[in-house]
Amino acid sequence: MSNQTAERVAWVEAEVHRHAATILSAADRCPPGGNREWDGLLALYRVTPQPAVDRVSEVMGRRMIRGAVPTEVRRALESVASWARSELQQLAPLLPTDPHLRAVEDRIARLGAEADRYESAAAPPAAPSVGSIFANATATAGQAPWQSVKVPASTVLVCGGCGAPQQTSLDFRCRYCASPMGATPS
Ligand SMILES: [Zn+2]
């Protein structure tokens, strides 16, 4: 077995770990639906950002109070997984029975579970039960049922300061960075 090949496997493993941590921590710290920093990170992983209106729909549908939308987080992690798999495919013929290579394959497979975890954590634990949604149908009108929330594109603005997508709701200053909504970035 080539020592260089074994080192390459270890490098792939370290990179998977590093990129997953980068994606998850960046996703966690952005305003609901993301911002320009998150867009930049998606570009690095060659993931196309969703339109602002879809981001807001997902944020409302999941009643998220912060963080990038799980759909995009999953795509970014899938991009890392597919890069890492292609690296390992090149190394596998050189290390046919290497247990470390198998372990790294397992690590890559766990990226899917990390996306699942992010998705479950994105919904606040205090989300009302289906029963209370119907009991408060008037109070929650426009929010429920979560899965079918449709936000008209015309009511979504993107913050000129940080790029966070937001519904207008008569609030023309960004809740996250206080820049005027809809302004052209300077
Ligand atoms: Zn902002």
Boltz pocket constraint, residues with backbone or C-beta under 6 A from the ligand:
constraints:
  - pocket:
      binder: B
      contacts: [[A, 159], [A, 160], [A, 161], [A, 162], [A, 163], [A, 164], [A, 174], [A, 175], [A, 176], [A, 177], [A, 178], [A, 179]]
      max_distance: 6.0
